[in-house]
Amino acid sequence: MSQVCLSRCHERTNDQPRRVLTGLSCSVLSNLENVVATAIGRYRIHERDWYATHAPDQRRDPGFPRVTEARTLQNSIVRPWSWPAVLVFVKTWEQKDRLGSQAVPRTLYLPDGRVVPTCVILATPDEELPPPVPGPSQVSSLLGGGYSCSRLHQGIRSLGTLGCLVQRWELLRTDQSARRGR
C-alpha cells in the first residue's frame, strides 16, 4: 500500500487546488513492469476528451465519443478542475484487461482511509544512443600547455593534452653542472 499523504487537498487558492504532499512512497507502482516513473501533479485530461472543455458539473453528452488514444504530455492538458493525483508514466499503452495484475490501479488507498487518484501517461523512454562526441577541438592555433591532442597507435585512439616545462637556461646549466660534480 502506498504511503501518500494528502492534506488540505480541496482548499482553494487563486482558483487552483492546493495540496500538501508528504511521505510519498509509491512502492506499489514501482513494482509494476510497465511503470517508468511517478510524480505528483494534477490530473491531465486528454485534449479531445469532453472534460477538456467542459467542467465536471456538466454531464458528458451520450453521443460524445470516448478517447481511446494514449494520454501523453503532448496531447493532454491541466484545467482548473484537474484534481491532485499521482502521475504514473508507463512504457507502453495497453488495455487494462490485457495487463492483469500489472495494471496501474485507478486509485491508491491510504492507511488512514483517504483515496488518491492516479493518472496514467504514456512516456516511451528514449533508448537511442547519443551522437558520438567530436574529437578534440582547439580554441586557439597556438601550441602550449593544455592543448588537446589525439594519437592513433595500433588501432587505438588515445586523447591527451600537451604539457610543457619552461626553465631559465642559466638555472638549467647550473643544475646540470651540479649533477656532474663540477
Residue pairs with C-beta under 8 A, 6 or more apart in sequence:
1 28
1 108
1 109
1 110
1 111
2 24
2 25
2 26
2 27
2 28
2 29
2 86
2 108
2 110
2 116
3 23
3 24
3 25
3 27
3 110
3 111
4 21
4 23
4 24
4 25
4 26
4 86
4 108
4 110
4 116
5 21
5 22
5 23
5 24
5 110
6 19
6 20
6 21
6 84
6 110
6 114
6 116
7 19
7 20
7 22
8 18
8 19
8 20
9 17
9 18
9 19
9 83
9 84
10 17
11 17
11 18
12 18
15 80
16 80
17 42
17 82
17 83
17 84
19 40
19 84
21 40
21 84
24 40
26 38
26 86
26 108
28 105
28 108
29 35
29 38
29 86
29 88
29 104
29 118
30 38
32 102
32 103
32 104
33 102
34 90
34 91
34 92
34 94
34 99
34 102
34 104
35 88
35 89
35 90
35 91
35 104
36 89
36 90
36 91
36 123
36 125
37 89
37 123
38 86
38 87
38 88
38 89
39 86
39 87
39 89
40 84
40 85
40 86
40 87
41 78
41 84
41 85
41 87
41 119
42 78
42 82
42 83
42 84
42 85
43 78
43 82
43 83
43 84
43 85
43 117
43 119
44 71
44 73
44 76
44 77
44 78
44 82
44 87
44 119
44 121
45 51
45 52
45 76
45 77
45 78
45 79
45 82
46 52
46 67
46 69
46 71
46 75
46 76
47 75
47 76
47 77
48 67
48 69
48 75
49 66
49 67
50 60
50 61
50 64
51 60
51 79
51 81
52 77
52 79
54 60
55 79
55 81
56 81
69 75
70 93
70 122
71 119
71 120
71 121
71 122
72 121
72 122
72 123
73 121
73 123
76 121
83 117
84 116
85 116
85 117
85 118
85 119
86 108
86 116
86 117
86 118
86 119
87 118
87 119
87 121
88 104
88 118
88 119
88 120
88 121
89 121
89 122
89 123
90 104
90 120
90 121
90 122
90 123
91 123
91 124
91 125
92 122
92 124
93 122
96 103
104 118
104 120
105 118
106 117
106 118
107 115
107 116
107 117
107 118
108 115
108 116
108 117
108 118
109 115
110 116
135 150
135 159
136 148
136 149
136 150
136 159
137 148
138 147
138 148
143 162
144 162
144 164
145 161
145 162
145 163
145 164
146 161
146 162
146 163
147 161
147 162
148 159
148 160
148 161
148 162
149 159
149 160
149 161
149 162
150 157
150 158
150 159
150 160
151 157
151 158
151 159
151 160
152 158
